[in-house]
Amino acid sequence: MSWPALEKGKIVFIDDARKLFCDADGKVDWKKVQERWDYLKTIRVSLANKYWTPEVCEQAKKLDAPDQVRLLNIMMGGLCNEDSGVGAYATRPEDYDQFSFFL
């Protein structure tokens, strides 16, 4: 998959970036997320793409839809920035508890 909207140095707004990883109904498309993490691993290994495993992906799929989007938001910095060394950024303290299977 080509990622022209995420060219290095280009500013991407969260709503536009989220559309790259969601289907037409706004649900997270985990296949697209996986493809992006796989691509990023060829450039740089971040903590997020290192720990994004098939088991973690399966747990993410089991979350309810709002929590799936919340997890996507946590990963957005890493998915959209090829030079991210961390790749996942919790937005609230409770994220560490709720998404501990990944964070």
N, CA, C and O atoms as a printed pandas DataFrame, in Angstrom:
     atom_number atom_name residue_name chain_id  residue_number  x_coord  y_coord  z_coord
0              1         N          MET        A               1    0.837   -1.175    0.000
1              2        CA          MET        A               1    0.000    0.000    0.000
2              3         C          MET        A               1    0.886    1.244    0.000
3              4         O          MET        A               1    1.886    1.295    0.716
4              5         N          SER        A               2    0.532    2.216   -0.777
5              6        CA          SER        A               2    1.252    3.469   -0.850
6              7         C          SER        A               2    0.734    4.422    0.233
7              8         O          SER        A               2   -0.454    4.412    0.556
8              9         N          TRP        A               3    1.618    5.235    0.786
9             10        CA          TRP        A               3    1.253    6.147    1.858
10            11         C          TRP        A               3    1.618    7.588    1.499
11            12         O          TRP        A               3    2.320    8.239    2.273
12            13         N          PRO        A               4    1.161    8.117    0.336
13            14        CA          PRO        A               4    1.552    9.474   -0.055
14            15         C          PRO        A               4    1.086   10.551    0.925
15            16         O          PRO        A               4    1.734   11.589    1.053
16            17         N          ALA        A               5   -0.024   10.314    1.614
17            18        CA          ALA        A               5   -0.523   11.307    2.567
18            19         C          ALA        A               5    0.391   11.440    3.778
19            20         O          ALA        A               5    0.266   12.391    4.550
20            21         N          LEU        A               6    1.310   10.494    3.948
21            22        CA          LEU        A               6    2.195   10.493    5.104
22            23         C          LEU        A               6    3.650   10.752    4.713
23            24         O          LEU        A               6    4.568   10.285    5.387
24            25         N          GLU        A               7    3.858   11.485    3.642
25            26        CA          GLU        A               7    5.210   11.794    3.206
26            27         C          GLU        A               7    5.945   12.539    4.308
27            28         O          GLU        A               7    5.359   13.351    5.024
28            29         N          LYS        A               8    7.232   12.252    4.436
29            30        CA          LYS        A               8    8.051   12.855    5.476
30            31         C          LYS        A               8    7.987   14.378    5.391
31            32         O          LYS        A               8    8.133   14.957    4.314
32            33         N          GLY        A               9    7.772   15.012    6.525
33            34        CA          GLY        A               9    7.726   16.454    6.606
34            35         C          GLY        A               9    6.382   17.075    6.303
35            36         O          GLY        A               9    6.198   18.279    6.486
36            37         N          LYS        A              10    5.446   16.277    5.846
37            38        CA          LYS        A              10    4.115   16.797    5.524
38            39         C          LYS        A              10    3.254   16.809    6.783
39            40         O          LYS        A              10    3.234   15.836    7.538
40            41         N          ILE        A              11    2.552   17.904    7.004
41            42        CA          ILE        A              11    1.651   18.002    8.148
42            43         C          ILE        A              11    0.365   17.246    7.831
43            44         O          ILE        A              11   -0.257   17.459    6.791
44            45         N          VAL        A              12   -0.019   16.363    8.743
45            46        CA          VAL        A              12   -1.241   15.575    8.578
46            47         C          VAL        A              12   -2.113   15.810    9.805
47            48         O          VAL        A              12   -1.665   15.639   10.939
48            49         N          PHE        A              13   -3.337   16.195    9.572
49            50        CA          PHE        A              13   -4.262   16.404   10.677
50            51         C          PHE        A              13   -4.854   15.073   11.107
51            52         O          PHE        A              13   -5.035   14.167   10.293
52            53         N          ILE        A              14   -5.154   14.965   12.400
53            54        CA          ILE        A              14   -5.595   13.697   12.983
54            55         C          ILE        A              14   -6.813   13.112   12.269
55            56         O          ILE        A              14   -6.858   11.904   12.039
56            57         N          ASP        A              15   -7.782   13.921   11.919
57            58        CA          ASP        A              15   -8.971   13.391   11.247
58            59         C          ASP        A              15   -8.625   12.810    9.881
59            60         O          ASP        A              15   -9.177   11.784    9.482
60            61         N          ASP        A              16   -7.717   13.462    9.165
61            62        CA          ASP        A              16   -7.290   12.952    7.861
62            63         C          ASP        A              16   -6.462   11.682    8.021
63            64         O          ASP        A              16   -6.619   10.732    7.254
64            65         N          ALA        A              17   -5.587   11.668    9.009
65            66        CA          ALA        A              17   -4.761   10.487    9.251
66            67         C          ALA        A              17   -5.622    9.302    9.672
67            68         O          ALA        A              17   -5.394    8.175    9.232
68            69         N          ARG        A              18   -6.601    9.558   10.516
69            70        CA          ARG        A              18   -7.468    8.478   10.989
70            71         C          ARG        A              18   -8.178    7.800    9.821
71            72         O          ARG        A              18   -8.380    6.586    9.836
72            73         N          LYS        A              19   -8.555    8.576    8.814
73            74        CA          LYS        A              19   -9.238    8.015    7.639
74            75         C          LYS        A              19   -8.370    7.003    6.899
75            76         O          LYS        A              19   -8.891    6.105    6.238
76            77         N          LEU        A              20   -7.062    7.141    7.002
77            78        CA          LEU        A              20   -6.162    6.199    6.338
78            79         C          LEU        A              20   -6.238    4.803    6.955
79            80         O          LEU        A              20   -5.895    3.810    6.314
80            81         N          PHE        A              21   -6.691    4.741    8.204
81            82        CA          PHE        A              21   -6.688    3.473    8.931
82            83         C          PHE        A              21   -8.087    3.007    9.328
83            84         O          PHE        A              21   -8.237    2.077   10.121
84            85         N          CYS        A              22   -9.100    3.653    8.775
85            86        CA          CYS        A              22  -10.481    3.262    9.063
86            87         C          CYS        A              22  -11.213    2.949    7.762
87            88         O          CYS        A              22  -10.819    3.398    6.686
88            89         N          ASP        A              23  -12.281    2.175    7.883
89            90        CA          ASP        A              23  -13.088    1.877    6.699
90            91         C          ASP        A              23  -14.107    2.995    6.479
91            92         O          ASP        A              23  -14.100    3.995    7.197
92            93         N          ALA        A              24  -14.960    2.830    5.512
93            94        CA          ALA        A              24  -15.945    3.860    5.154
94            95         C          ALA        A              24  -16.925    4.149    6.288
95            96         O          ALA        A              24  -17.507    5.233    6.342
96            97         N          ASP        A              25  -17.112    3.190    7.193
97            98        CA          ASP        A              25  -18.013    3.380    8.328
98            99         C          ASP        A              25  -17.317    3.975    9.548
99           100         O          ASP        A              25  -17.946    4.176   10.587
100          101         N          GLY        A              26  -16.020    4.256    9.425
101          102        CA          GLY        A              26  -15.267    4.829   10.535
102          103         C          GLY        A              26  -14.727    3.812   11.520
103          104         O          GLY        A              26  -14.211    4.178   12.576
104          105         N          LYS        A              27  -14.842    2.530   11.180
105          106        CA          LYS        A              27  -14.305    1.476   12.047
106          107         C          LYS        A              27  -12.837    1.244   11.705
107          108         O          LYS        A              27  -12.444    1.324   10.542
108          109         N          VAL        A              28  -12.033    0.957   12.721
109          110        CA          VAL        A              28  -10.612    0.737   12.502
110          111         C          VAL        A              28  -10.410   -0.491   11.626
111          112         O          VAL        A              28  -10.966   -1.558   11.889
112          113         N          ASP        A              29   -9.617   -0.326   10.596
113          114        CA          ASP        A              29   -9.251   -1.430    9.702
114          115         C          ASP        A              29   -7.879   -1.919   10.147
115          116         O          ASP        A              29   -6.854   -1.350    9.775
116          117         N          TRP        A              30   -7.874   -2.966   10.938
117          118        CA          TRP        A              30   -6.624   -3.444   11.540
118          119         C          TRP        A              30   -5.660   -3.992   10.495
119          120         O          TRP        A              30   -4.454   -4.040   10.737
120          121         N          LYS        A              31   -6.165   -4.402    9.351
121          122        CA          LYS        A              31   -5.272   -4.852    8.278
122          123         C          LYS        A              31   -4.418   -3.680    7.781
123          124         O          LYS        A              31   -3.224   -3.841    7.529
124          125         N          LYS        A              32   -5.029   -2.512    7.644
125          126        CA          LYS        A              32   -4.281   -1.323    7.217
126          127         C          LYS        A              32   -3.258   -0.923    8.272
127          128         O          LYS        A              32   -2.135   -0.542    7.942
128          129         N          VAL        A              33   -3.648   -1.009    9.547
129          130        CA          VAL        A              33   -2.718   -0.701   10.632
130          131         C          VAL        A              33   -1.536   -1.664   10.570
131          132         O          VAL        A              33   -0.385   -1.242   10.677
132          133         N          GLN        A              34   -1.814   -2.947   10.398
133          134        CA          GLN        A              34   -0.748   -3.950   10.320
134          135         C          GLN        A              34    0.182   -3.681    9.140
135          136         O          GLN        A              34    1.402   -3.776    9.274
136          137         N          GLU        A              35   -0.386   -3.348    7.995
137          138        CA          GLU        A              35    0.435   -3.048    6.815
138          139         C          GLU        A              35    1.366   -1.872    7.069
139          140         O          GLU        A              35    2.528   -1.885    6.661
140          141         N          ARG        A              36    0.843   -0.856    7.747
141          142        CA          ARG        A              36    1.667    0.312    8.033
142          143         C          ARG        A              36    2.776   -0.031    9.019
143          144         O          ARG        A              36    3.920    0.374    8.812
144          145         N          TRP        A              37    2.467   -0.771   10.091
145          146        CA          TRP        A              37    3.514   -1.171   11.038
146          147         C          TRP        A              37    4.569   -2.012   10.330
147          148         O          TRP        A              37    5.763   -1.828   10.561
148          149         N          ASP        A              38    4.144   -2.928    9.475
149          150        CA          ASP        A              38    5.104   -3.762    8.740
150          151         C          ASP        A              38    6.016   -2.907    7.864
151          152         O          ASP        A              38    7.223   -3.140    7.801
152          153         N          TYR        A              39    5.436   -1.921    7.194
153          154        CA          TYR        A              39    6.231   -1.020    6.368
154          155         C          TYR        A              39    7.222   -0.234    7.229
155          156         O          TYR        A              39    8.396   -0.112    6.880
156          157         N          LEU        A              40    6.746    0.294    8.347
157          158        CA          LEU        A              40    7.614    1.092    9.213
158          159         C          LEU        A              40    8.771    0.285    9.781
159          160         O          LEU        A              40    9.849    0.832   10.017
160          161         N          LYS        A              41    8.563   -1.006   10.002
161          162        CA          LYS        A              41    9.652   -1.860   10.492
162          163         C          LYS        A              41   10.812   -1.937    9.505
163          164         O          LYS        A              41   11.950   -2.191    9.900
164          165         N          THR        A              42   10.526   -1.720    8.219
165          166        CA          THR        A              42   11.608   -1.753    7.216
166          167         C          THR        A              42   12.436   -0.474    7.252
167          168         O          THR        A              42   13.545   -0.436    6.718
168          169         N          ILE        A              43   11.900    0.578    7.882
169          170        CA          ILE        A              43   12.585    1.867    7.958
170          171         C          ILE        A              43   13.270    2.045    9.300
171          172         O          ILE        A              43   14.443    2.411    9.374
172          173         N          ARG        A              44   12.515    1.779   10.363
173          174        CA          ARG        A              44   13.010    1.984   11.722
174          175         C          ARG        A              44   12.137    1.174   12.669
175          176         O          ARG        A              44   10.913    1.164   12.542
176          177         N          VAL        A              45   12.762    0.506   13.601
177          178        CA          VAL        A              45   11.998   -0.236   14.592
178          179         C          VAL        A              45   11.722    0.691   15.773
179          180         O          VAL        A              45   12.643    1.146   16.452
180          181         N          SER        A              46   10.447    0.959   16.002
181          182        CA          SER        A              46   10.036    1.751   17.162
182          183         C          SER        A              46    9.544    0.779   18.236
183          184         O          SER        A              46    9.352   -0.407   17.970
184          185         N          LEU        A              47    9.346    1.285   19.427
185          186        CA          LEU        A              47    8.784    0.431   20.475
186          187         C          LEU        A              47    7.400   -0.066   20.078
187          188         O          LEU        A              47    7.049   -1.216   20.342
188          189         N          ALA        A              48    6.607    0.809   19.439
189          190        CA          ALA        A              48    5.245    0.419   19.062
190          191         C          ALA        A              48    5.237   -0.673   18.008
191          192         O          ALA        A              48    4.532   -1.670   18.167
192          193         N          ASN        A              49    6.006   -0.512   16.930
193          194        CA          ASN        A              49    5.938   -1.560   15.907
194          195         C          ASN        A              49    6.663   -2.823   16.346
195          196         O          ASN        A              49    6.394   -3.907   15.828
196          197         N          LYS        A              50    7.577   -2.692   17.293
197          198        CA          LYS        A              50    8.237   -3.882   17.843
198          199         C          LYS        A              50    7.247   -4.736   18.647
199          200         O          LYS        A              50    7.267   -5.965   18.576
200          201         N          TYR        A              51    6.382   -4.059   19.412
201          202        CA          TYR        A              51    5.460   -4.780   20.283
202          203         C          TYR        A              51    4.065   -4.958   19.691
203          204         O          TYR        A              51    3.172   -5.486   20.354
204          205         N          TRP        A              52    3.874   -4.519   18.449
205          206        CA          TRP        A              52    2.605   -4.777   17.760
206          207         C          TRP        A              52    2.710   -6.174   17.166
207          208         O          TRP        A              52    3.262   -6.353   16.081
208          209         N          THR        A              53    2.189   -7.143   17.866
209          210        CA          THR        A              53    2.270   -8.546   17.462
210          211         C          THR        A              53    0.899   -9.026   16.996
211          212         O          THR        A              53   -0.097   -8.336   17.211
212          213         N          PRO        A              54    0.830  -10.182   16.369
213          214        CA          PRO        A              54   -0.489  -10.727   16.001
214          215         C          PRO        A              54   -1.414  -10.896   17.213
215          216         O          PRO        A              54   -2.626  -10.708   17.105
216          217         N          GLU        A              55   -0.834  -11.251   18.361
217          218        CA          GLU        A              55   -1.645  -11.416   19.574
218          219         C          GLU        A              55   -2.215  -10.071   20.033
219          220         O          GLU        A              55   -3.374   -9.990   20.439
220          221         N          VAL        A              56   -1.407   -9.032   19.967
221          222        CA          VAL        A              56   -1.872   -7.696   20.346
222          223         C          VAL        A              56   -2.965   -7.234   19.389
223          224         O          VAL        A              56   -3.967   -6.660   19.814
224          225         N          CYS        A              57   -2.772   -7.484   18.108
225          226        CA          CYS        A              57   -3.779   -7.109   17.115
226          227         C          CYS        A              57   -5.104   -7.814   17.392
227          228         O          CYS        A              57   -6.165   -7.199   17.292
228          229         N          GLU        A              58   -5.051   -9.080   17.734
229          230        CA          GLU        A              58   -6.278   -9.819   18.037
230          231         C          GLU        A              58   -6.983   -9.236   19.260
231          232         O          GLU        A              58   -8.212   -9.168   19.287
232          233         N          GLN        A              59   -6.229   -8.819   20.264
233          234        CA          GLN        A              59   -6.847   -8.193   21.438
234          235         C          GLN        A              59   -7.472   -6.863   21.060
235          236         O          GLN        A              59   -8.547   -6.519   21.551
236          237         N          ALA        A              60   -6.806   -6.110   20.190
237          238        CA          ALA        A              60   -7.342   -4.823   19.749
238          239         C          ALA        A              60   -8.675   -5.014   19.027
239          240         O          ALA        A              60   -9.598   -4.218   19.203
240          241         N          LYS        A              61   -8.775   -6.044   18.234
241          242        CA          LYS        A              61  -10.006   -6.319   17.487
242          243         C          LYS        A              61  -11.180   -6.633   18.404
243          244         O          LYS        A              61  -12.333   -6.441   18.017
244          245         N          LYS        A              62  -10.905   -7.113   19.615
245          246        CA          LYS        A              62  -11.952   -7.482   20.560
246          247         C          LYS        A              62  -12.494   -6.287   21.342
247          248         O          LYS        A              62  -13.522   -6.402   22.009
248          249         N          LEU        A              63  -11.811   -5.140   21.266
249          250        CA          LEU        A              63  -12.277   -3.946   21.961
250          251         C          LEU        A              63  -13.557   -3.433   21.304
251          252         O          LEU        A              63  -13.807   -3.689   20.126
252          253         N          ASP        A              64  -14.361   -2.709   22.075
253          254        CA          ASP        A              64  -15.529   -2.101   21.452
254          255         C          ASP        A              64  -15.053   -0.969   20.535
255          256         O          ASP        A              64  -13.926   -0.490   20.663
256          257         N          ALA        A              65  -15.912   -0.552   19.621
257          258        CA          ALA        A              65  -15.522    0.393   18.560
258          259         C          ALA        A              65  -14.910    1.691   19.085
259          260         O          ALA        A              65  -13.882    2.112   18.553
260          261         N          PRO        A              66  -15.478    2.349   20.097
261          262        CA          PRO        A              66  -14.851    3.584   20.588
262          263         C          PRO        A              66  -13.445    3.358   21.151
263          264         O          PRO        A              66  -12.563    4.199   20.982
264          265         N          ASP        A              67  -13.243    2.226   21.818
265          266        CA          ASP        A              67  -11.919    1.939   22.363
266          267         C          ASP        A              67  -10.922    1.564   21.268
267          268         O          ASP        A              67   -9.725    1.819   21.404
268          269         N          GLN        A              68  -11.403    0.969   20.201
269          270        CA          GLN        A              68  -10.517    0.708   19.067
270          271         C          GLN        A              68  -10.012    2.019   18.480
271          272         O          GLN        A              68   -8.833    2.140   18.146
272          273         N          VAL        A              69  -10.895    2.995   18.353
273          274        CA          VAL        A              69  -10.481    4.298   17.829
274          275         C          VAL        A              69   -9.524    4.970   18.802
275          276         O          VAL        A              69   -8.556    5.604   18.384
276          277         N          ARG        A              70   -9.785    4.837   20.080
277          278        CA          ARG        A              70   -8.887    5.408   21.089
278          279         C          ARG        A              70   -7.499    4.785   20.987
279          280         O          ARG        A              70   -6.495    5.493   21.070
280          281         N          LEU        A              71   -7.436    3.482   20.811
281          282        CA          LEU        A              71   -6.139    2.826   20.636
282          283         C          LEU        A              71   -5.466    3.301   19.354
283          284         O          LEU        A              71   -4.257    3.531   19.336
284          285         N          LEU        A              72   -6.222    3.444   18.306
285          286        CA          LEU        A              72   -5.670    3.971   17.062
286          287         C          LEU        A              72   -5.085    5.361   17.292
287          288         O          LEU        A              72   -4.002    5.670   16.794
288          289         N          ASN        A              73   -5.792    6.195   18.040
289          290        CA          ASN        A              73   -5.284    7.534   18.336
290          291         C          ASN        A              73   -3.957    7.474   19.086
291          292         O          ASN        A              73   -3.068    8.290   18.846
292          293         N          ILE        A              74   -3.825    6.521   19.981
293          294        CA          ILE        A              74   -2.580    6.344   20.731
294          295         C          ILE        A              74   -1.435    5.984   19.783
295          296         O          ILE        A              74   -0.296    6.401   19.992
296          297         N          MET        A              75   -1.739    5.217   18.755
297          298        CA          MET        A              75   -0.716    4.775   17.800
298          299         C          MET        A              75   -0.462    5.777   16.685
299          300         O          MET        A              75    0.520    5.650   15.953
300          301         N          MET        A              76   -1.320    6.757   16.547
301          302        CA          MET        A              76   -1.268    7.654   15.396
302          303         C          MET        A              76    0.080    8.343   15.223
303          304         O          MET        A              76    0.558    8.470   14.096
304          305         N          GLY        A              77    0.705    8.794   16.314
305          306        CA          GLY        A              77    2.009    9.443   16.204
306          307         C          GLY        A              77    3.053    8.543   15.575
307          308         O          GLY        A              77    3.883    8.999   14.789
308          309         N          GLY        A              78    3.014    7.280   15.915
309          310        CA          GLY        A              78    3.964    6.330   15.342
310          311         C          GLY        A              78    3.613    5.918   13.932
311          312         O          GLY        A              78    4.500    5.729   13.099
312          313         N          LEU        A              79    2.331    5.777   13.654
313          314        CA          LEU        A              79    1.901    5.378   12.318
314          315         C          LEU        A              79    2.164    6.471   11.289
315          316         O          LEU        A              79    2.412    6.177   10.120
316          317         N          CYS        A              80    2.113    7.720   11.715
317          318        CA          CYS        A              80    2.229    8.837   10.779
318          319         C          CYS        A              80    3.632    9.429   10.692
319          320         O          CYS        A              80    3.895   10.252    9.815
320          321         N          ASN        A              81    4.526    9.033   11.572
321          322        CA          ASN        A              81    5.875    9.595   11.589
322          323         C          ASN        A              81    6.914    8.490   11.476
323          324         O          ASN        A              81    7.134    7.731   12.420
324          325         N          GLU        A              82    7.540    8.410   10.332
325          326        CA          GLU        A              82    8.511    7.347   10.078
326          327         C          GLU        A              82    9.699    7.399   11.025
327          328         O          GLU        A              82   10.361    6.382   11.231
328          329         N          ASP        A              83    9.983    8.549   11.600
329          330        CA          ASP        A              83   11.159    8.661   12.454
330          331         C          ASP        A              83   10.838    8.546   13.946
331          332         O          ASP        A              83   11.694    8.827   14.786
332          333         N          SER        A              84    9.623    8.139   14.277
333          334        CA          SER        A              84    9.231    7.992   15.677
334          335         C          SER        A              84    9.966    6.821   16.319
335          336         O          SER        A              84    9.939    5.702   15.805
336          337         N          GLY        A              85   10.612    7.083   17.428
337          338        CA          GLY        A              85   11.322    6.024   18.141
338          339         C          GLY        A              85   10.439    5.282   19.126
339          340         O          GLY        A              85   10.707    4.129   19.464
340          341         N          VAL        A              86    9.388    5.942   19.586
341          342        CA          VAL        A              86    8.475    5.319   20.537
342          343         C          VAL        A              86    7.271    4.764   19.785
343          344         O          VAL        A              86    7.025    3.559   19.821
344          345         N          GLY        A              87    6.521    5.622   19.108
345          346        CA          GLY        A              87    5.455    5.175   18.230
346          347         C          GLY        A              87    4.084    5.012   18.835
347          348         O          GLY        A              87    3.122    4.754   18.111
348          349         N          ALA        A              88    3.964    5.154   20.144
349          350        CA          ALA        A              88    2.652    5.087   20.798
350          351         C          ALA        A              88    2.684    6.075   21.954
351          352         O          ALA        A              88    3.625    6.101   22.747
352          353         N          TYR        A              89    1.640    6.882   22.030
353          354        CA          TYR        A              89    1.629    7.951   23.012
354          355         C          TYR        A              89    0.291    7.975   23.728
355          356         O          TYR        A              89   -0.716    8.402   23.163
356          357         N          ALA        A              90    0.281    7.514   24.975
357          358        CA          ALA        A              90   -0.945    7.494   25.761
358          359         C          ALA        A              90   -1.450    8.922   25.926
359          360         O          ALA        A              90   -0.665    9.854   26.100
360          361         N          THR        A              91   -2.754    9.080   25.868
361          362        CA          THR        A              91   -3.339   10.406   25.989
362          363         C          THR        A              91   -3.925   10.658   27.374
363          364         O          THR        A              91   -4.187   11.801   27.749
364          365         N          ARG        A              92   -4.126    9.587   28.122
365          366        CA          ARG        A              92   -4.676    9.687   29.475
366          367         C          ARG        A              92   -3.988    8.649   30.357
367          368         O          ARG        A              92   -3.565    7.607   29.857
368          369         N          PRO        A              93   -3.869    8.909   31.648
369          370        CA          PRO        A              93   -3.229    7.919   32.534
370          371         C          PRO        A              93   -3.895    6.545   32.471
371          372         O          PRO        A              93   -3.216    5.519   32.526
372          373         N          GLU        A              94   -5.221    6.529   32.356
373          374        CA          GLU        A              94   -5.925    5.237   32.336
374          375         C          GLU        A              94   -5.648    4.424   31.073
375          376         O          GLU        A              94   -5.956    3.233   31.026
376          377         N          ASP        A              95   -5.073    5.051   30.056
377          378        CA          ASP        A              95   -4.699    4.305   28.842
378          379         C          ASP        A              95   -3.725    3.181   29.167
379          380         O          ASP        A              95   -3.775    2.110   28.562
380          381         N          TYR        A              96   -2.843    3.431   30.121
381          382        CA          TYR        A              96   -1.851    2.421   30.471
382          383         C          TYR        A              96   -2.501    1.166   31.059
383          384         O          TYR        A              96   -2.001    0.057   30.873
384          385         N          ASP        A              97   -3.599    1.345   31.758
385          386        CA          ASP        A              97   -4.328    0.196   32.302
386          387         C          ASP        A              97   -5.162   -0.480   31.230
387          388         O          ASP        A              97   -5.101   -1.696   31.055
388          389         N          GLN        A              98   -5.942    0.316   30.515
389          390        CA          GLN        A              98   -6.850   -0.261   29.529
390          391         C          GLN        A              98   -6.126   -0.939   28.371
391          392         O          GLN        A              98   -6.566   -1.975   27.873
392          393         N          PHE        A              99   -5.023   -0.351   27.952
393          394        CA          PHE        A              99   -4.307   -0.877   26.798
394          395         C          PHE        A              99   -2.951   -1.474   27.196
395          396         O          PHE        A              99   -1.992   -1.438   26.425
396          397         N          SER        A             100   -2.894   -2.013   28.394
397          398        CA          SER        A             100   -1.636   -2.579   28.895
398          399         C          SER        A             100   -1.150   -3.743   28.034
399          400         O          SER        A             100    0.045   -4.038   28.022
400          401         N          PHE        A             101   -2.037   -4.396   27.329
401          402        CA          PHE        A             101   -1.624   -5.496   26.447
402          403         C          PHE        A             101   -0.721   -5.000   25.319
403          404         O          PHE        A             101   -0.031   -5.798   24.685
404          405         N          PHE        A             102   -0.720   -3.698   25.066
405          406        CA          PHE        A             102    0.136   -3.106   24.029
406          407         C          PHE        A             102    1.164   -2.149   24.619
407          408         O          PHE        A             102    2.338   -2.188   24.252
408          409         N          LEU        A             103    0.725   -1.296   25.525
409          410        CA          LEU        A             103    1.618   -0.292   26.094
410          411         C          LEU        A             103    2.514   -0.899   27.145
411          412         O          LEU        A             103    3.336   -0.198   27.735
